[in-house]
């Protein structure tokens, strides 16, 4: 599953004490306190450092890790306290399989900006990649608990993916359902529900979720392989769809593990 790298910087309001004797003032104060509690903190006041951070994050997305490292290090040279730059260096070092360096930068970013849900979400994703599932879910829950966070649906989806990796299908399903409640057309949440139902041997329901995914997203080798396996167990499978998935798998992803499994005659997803 793709990791979702989010560049969301939110302005915050300062908090003031509530006044229980005035209902209007009380509502206002509660809003102010909420903003203060879930403050994302100002990441950097250095425009050049912020620009290089964004460029570095873009290079990570494009797989150009050498350029990403150059830009992110430049961002920290311009502002050593740029929490977002530290955070994306954590993301980068995670992809480069240098977990100790990744931890160092993630920890620094959260020391500088402890309430920033974007930074917490990236750290939780890294922890899940490191198979530290309980700690990752704890961090995801901190992100999800922020009612002001604009990407809560994606956080639910990421938490669900992490729980699935830990074979906790009940928790994974709970998170996926919450993601789909916020946005019923999230393709990777639909695919995740298809995977869970396949593992739980509720194949018709798995196929229902998979069809919804199929209608709104392009396939990769993983989804094609899942679709082929679901089709083995549903009532009246469509032979044309099976042939189409097989052709796509072999032609579009010839070097994938899934294509090797297909030629080997592997039976299960």
C-alpha positions as a printed NumPy array, in Angstrom:
array([[  0.   ,   0.   ,   0.   ],
       [  1.244,   3.406,  -0.799],
       [  2.186,   5.64 ,   2.001],
       [  0.389,   8.944,   1.94 ],
       [  2.801,  11.844,   2.452],
       [  0.787,  14.853,   3.505],
       [  1.935,  18.469,   3.364],
       [ -0.701,  20.126,   5.545],
       [  0.343,  23.184,   7.527],
       [ -2.504,  24.6  ,   9.644],
       [ -2.7  ,  28.016,  11.305],
       [ -3.877,  27.883,  14.898],
       [ -5.71 ,  30.136,  17.336],
       [ -4.557,  30.923,  20.872],
       [ -6.686,  29.539,  23.696],
       [ -8.566,  31.456,  26.366],
       [-10.455,  30.371,  29.481],
       [-14.104,  29.342,  29.187],
       [-16.897,  31.316,  30.843],
       [-19.665,  28.976,  32.124],
       [-21.996,  31.902,  32.855],
       [-22.338,  32.869,  29.21 ],
       [-23.337,  30.171,  26.723],
       [-22.146,  32.146,  23.686],
       [-18.782,  32.932,  25.226],
       [-18.481,  29.332,  26.408],
       [-18.913,  27.995,  22.856],
       [-16.259,  30.39 ,  21.583],
       [-13.825,  29.505,  24.344],
       [-14.271,  25.77 ,  23.784],
       [-13.4  ,  26.282,  20.131],
       [-10.309,  28.271,  21.121],
       [ -9.229,  25.588,  23.601],
       [ -9.735,  22.889,  20.985],
       [ -7.521,  24.771,  18.548],
       [ -4.862,  25.128,  21.211],
       [ -5.043,  21.462,  22.257],
       [ -4.647,  20.214,  18.699],
       [ -2.289,  22.94 ,  17.515],
       [ -0.161,  21.856,  14.576],
       [  2.517,  24.358,  15.64 ],
       [  4.282,  26.608,  13.201],
       [  6.846,  24.379,  11.474],
       [  9.238,  27.061,  10.222],
       [  9.253,  30.787,   9.625],
       [ 12.01 ,  30.408,   7.039],
       [ 10.394,  30.446,   3.599],
       [ 13.462,  29.04 ,   1.816],
       [ 13.676,  26.162,   4.296],
       [  9.985,  25.382,   3.826],
       [ 10.384,  25.429,   0.042],
       [ 13.292,  23.   ,   0.123],
       [ 11.313,  20.774,   2.488],
       [  8.424,  20.624,   0.028],
       [ 10.809,  19.935,  -2.852],
       [ 12.449,  17.172,  -0.822],
       [  9.074,  15.578,  -0.078],
       [  8.244,  15.702,  -3.787],
       [ 11.494,  13.943,  -4.65 ],
       [ 10.653,  11.222,  -2.105],
       [  7.315,  10.69 ,  -3.849],
       [  9.109,  10.363,  -7.188],
       [ 11.711,   7.954,  -5.836],
       [ 14.584,  10.398,  -6.356],
       [ 16.097,   9.834,  -2.96 ],
       [ 19.455,  11.455,  -3.682],
       [ 17.797,  14.738,  -4.606],
       [ 15.425,  14.444,  -1.654],
       [ 18.364,  14.078,   0.729],
       [ 20.097,  17.108,  -0.769],
       [ 16.998,  19.319,  -0.489],
       [ 16.065,  18.225,   3.022],
       [ 19.584,  18.698,   4.348],
       [ 19.627,  22.127,   2.716],
       [ 16.332,  22.918,   4.437],
       [ 17.881,  22.077,   7.826],
       [ 20.957,  24.159,   7.043],
       [ 18.585,  27.07 ,   6.513],
       [ 16.576,  26.283,   9.666],
       [ 17.812,  23.517,  11.966],
       [ 14.49 ,  23.611,  13.838],
       [ 12.296,  22.92 ,  10.799],
       [ 10.199,  20.087,  12.207],
       [  8.739,  19.106,   8.853],
       [ 12.191,  18.786,   7.284],
       [ 13.259,  16.494,  10.133],
       [ 10.088,  14.492,   9.677],
       [ 10.6  ,  13.926,   5.966],
       [ 14.214,  12.985,   6.59 ],
       [ 12.727,  10.339,   8.877],
       [ 10.499,   9.188,   6.023],
       [ 13.465,   9.174,   3.64 ],
       [ 15.806,   7.259,   5.934],
       [ 13.024,   4.746,   6.502],
       [ 12.858,   4.119,   2.765],
       [ 16.662,   3.882,   2.645],
       [ 16.489,   1.206,   5.38 ],
       [ 18.405,   3.292,   7.884],
       [ 16.014,   3.034,  10.836],
       [ 18.336,   4.535,  13.46 ],
       [ 18.697,   7.751,  11.452],
       [ 14.966,   7.715,  10.782],
       [ 14.145,   7.464,  14.505],
       [ 16.524,  10.322,  15.265],
       [ 14.815,  12.689,  12.831],
       [ 11.283,  11.605,  13.702],
       [ 11.967,  12.16 ,  17.394],
       [ 13.481,  15.576,  16.7  ],
       [ 10.493,  16.596,  14.588],
       [  8.038,  15.646,  17.333],
       [ 10.099,  17.402,  20.001],
       [  9.777,  20.565,  17.93 ],
       [  6.119,  20.091,  16.978],
       [  4.531,  17.509,  19.315],
       [  0.888,  18.124,  18.342],
       [  1.332,  18.102,  14.574],
       [ -0.897,  15.328,  13.225],
       [  0.877,  15.258,   9.863],
       [  4.168,  14.47 ,  11.567],
       [  2.545,  11.884,  13.834],
       [  0.901,  10.198,  10.862],
       [  4.212,   9.869,   9.019],
       [  5.886,   8.511,  12.148],
       [  3.083,   5.987,  12.703],
       [  3.489,   4.761,   9.132],
       [  7.218,   4.299,   9.697],
       [  6.603,   2.398,  12.939],
       [  4.227,   0.079,  11.121],
       [  6.85 ,  -0.555,   8.439],
       [  9.215,  -1.487,  11.278],
       [  6.596,  -3.977,  12.563],
       [  6.127,  -2.01 ,  15.777],
       [  2.4  ,  -2.414,  15.38 ],
       [  1.144,  -1.538,  18.856],
       [  3.15 ,   1.68 ,  18.985],
       [  2.079,   2.547,  15.441],
       [ -1.618,   2.091,  16.27 ],
       [ -1.15 ,   4.247,  19.366],
       [  0.241,   7.057,  17.199],
       [ -2.481,   6.609,  14.573],
       [ -5.086,   6.92 ,  17.333],
       [ -3.504,  10.215,  18.382],
       [ -3.893,  11.456,  14.797],
       [ -7.454,  10.178,  14.517],
       [ -8.306,  11.776,  17.848],
       [ -7.638,  15.228,  16.414],
       [-11.075,  16.463,  15.252],
       [ -9.438,  19.353,  13.386],
       [ -7.202,  17.153,  11.246],
       [ -8.228,  17.504,   7.619],
       [ -7.118,  14.014,   6.566],
       [ -8.701,  11.837,   9.248],
       [-10.158,   9.507,   6.607],
       [ -6.653,   8.755,   5.333],
       [ -5.439,   8.278,   8.906],
       [ -8.215,   5.727,   9.501],
       [ -7.185,   3.983,   6.289],
       [ -3.511,   3.918,   7.261],
       [ -4.36 ,   2.577,  10.723],
       [ -6.489,  -0.129,   9.114],
       [ -3.643,  -1.134,   6.817],
       [ -1.311,  -1.361,   9.819],
       [ -3.739,  -3.518,  11.817],
       [ -4.152,  -5.785,   8.767],
       [ -0.376,  -6.249,   8.575],
       [ -0.533,  -7.39 ,  12.206],
       [ -3.284,  -9.905,  11.295],
       [ -5.746,  -8.057,  13.525],
       [ -8.658,  -8.238,  11.1  ],
       [-11.322,  -7.045,  13.541],
       [ -9.427,  -3.845,  14.321],
       [ -8.539,  -3.388,  10.669],
       [-12.17 ,  -3.709,   9.623],
       [-13.226,  -1.215,  12.287],
       [-10.763,   1.368,  10.97 ],
       [-11.689,   0.73 ,   7.329],
       [-15.376,   1.174,   8.104],
       [-14.663,   4.493,   9.787],
       [-12.62 ,   5.605,   6.783],
       [-15.459,   4.668,   4.415],
       [-17.982,   6.393,   6.662],
       [-16.1  ,   9.627,   6.057],
       [-15.576,   8.918,   2.351],
       [-17.421,   5.953,   0.825],
       [-15.298,   6.111,  -2.348],
       [-11.834,   5.501,  -0.904],
       [-10.487,   2.807,  -3.24 ],
       [ -7.81 ,   1.435,  -0.926],
       [-10.278,   1.128,   1.928],
       [-12.592,  -0.812,  -0.378],
       [ -9.657,  -3.012,  -1.401],
       [ -8.742,  -3.473,   2.251],
       [-12.273,  -4.632,   3.057],
       [-12.06 ,  -7.073,   0.147],
       [ -8.817,  -8.484,   1.58 ],
       [-10.294,  -8.884,   5.051],
       [-13.38 , -10.657,   3.761],
       [-11.239, -12.919,   1.609],
       [ -9.164, -13.895,   4.648],
       [-12.376, -14.48 ,   6.606],
       [-13.724, -16.638,   3.744],
       [-16.753, -14.415,   3.126],
       [-16.034, -14.463,  -0.577],
       [-19.217, -12.929,  -1.997],
       [-18.793,  -9.91 ,   0.26 ],
       [-15.122,  -9.741,  -0.687],
       [-16.137,  -9.687,  -4.344],
       [-18.671,  -6.932,  -3.704],
       [-16.016,  -4.682,  -2.171],
       [-13.534,  -5.643,  -4.884],
       [-15.961,  -4.677,  -7.654],
       [-16.41 ,  -1.236,  -6.102],
       [-12.632,  -0.858,  -5.989],
       [-12.39 ,  -2.054,  -9.592],
       [-14.772,   0.677, -10.76 ],
       [-12.701,   3.548,  -9.42 ],
       [ -9.038,   2.579,  -9.397],
       [ -6.343,   1.205, -11.65 ],
       [ -4.94 ,  -2.183, -10.707],
       [ -1.516,  -3.202,  -9.513],
       [ -0.172,  -6.758,  -9.287],
       [ -1.466,  -7.168,  -5.742],
       [ -5.062,  -6.229,  -6.558],
       [ -5.137,  -8.358,  -9.717],
       [ -3.875, -11.367,  -7.79 ],
       [ -6.495, -10.79 ,  -5.091],
       [ -9.237, -10.523,  -7.726],
       [ -8.169, -13.778,  -9.366],
       [ -8.224, -15.574,  -6.033],
       [-11.622, -14.212,  -5.01 ],
       [-13.053, -15.358,  -8.336],
       [-12.183, -18.967,  -7.466],
       [-14.759, -18.979,  -4.682],
       [-17.694, -16.902,  -5.875],
       [-20.85 , -18.197,  -7.508],
       [-20.807, -18.073, -11.321],
       [-17.394, -16.419, -11.874],
       [-17.057, -14.418, -15.08 ],
       [-14.515, -16.152, -17.334],
       [-13.963, -12.966, -19.327],
       [-12.98 , -11.082, -16.185],
       [-10.644, -13.884, -15.17 ],
       [ -8.966, -13.8  , -18.585],
       [ -8.682, -10.013, -18.418],
       [ -7.05 , -10.062, -14.979],
       [ -4.643, -12.8  , -16.051],
       [ -3.651, -10.865, -19.164],
       [ -3.142,  -7.626, -17.223],
       [ -1.048,  -9.382, -14.613],
       [  1.235, -11.063, -17.132],
       [  1.589,  -8.112, -19.506],
       [  1.737,  -5.172, -17.096],
       [  3.623,  -6.76 , -14.174],
       [  5.788,  -9.515, -15.687],
       [  8.463,  -9.304, -12.978],
       [  6.135,  -9.164,  -9.984],
       [  5.939, -11.836,  -7.313],
       [  2.266, -12.25 ,  -8.152],
       [  3.031, -13.123, -11.786],
       [  5.623, -15.656, -10.627],
       [  3.026, -17.18 ,  -8.313],
       [  0.576, -17.359, -11.216],
       [  3.027, -19.318, -13.371],
       [  3.928, -21.52 , -10.402],
       [  0.278, -22.397,  -9.934],
       [  0.098, -20.958,  -6.402],
       [ -3.431, -21.401,  -5.153],
       [ -3.971, -18.706,  -2.571],
       [ -3.623, -14.957,  -2.044]])
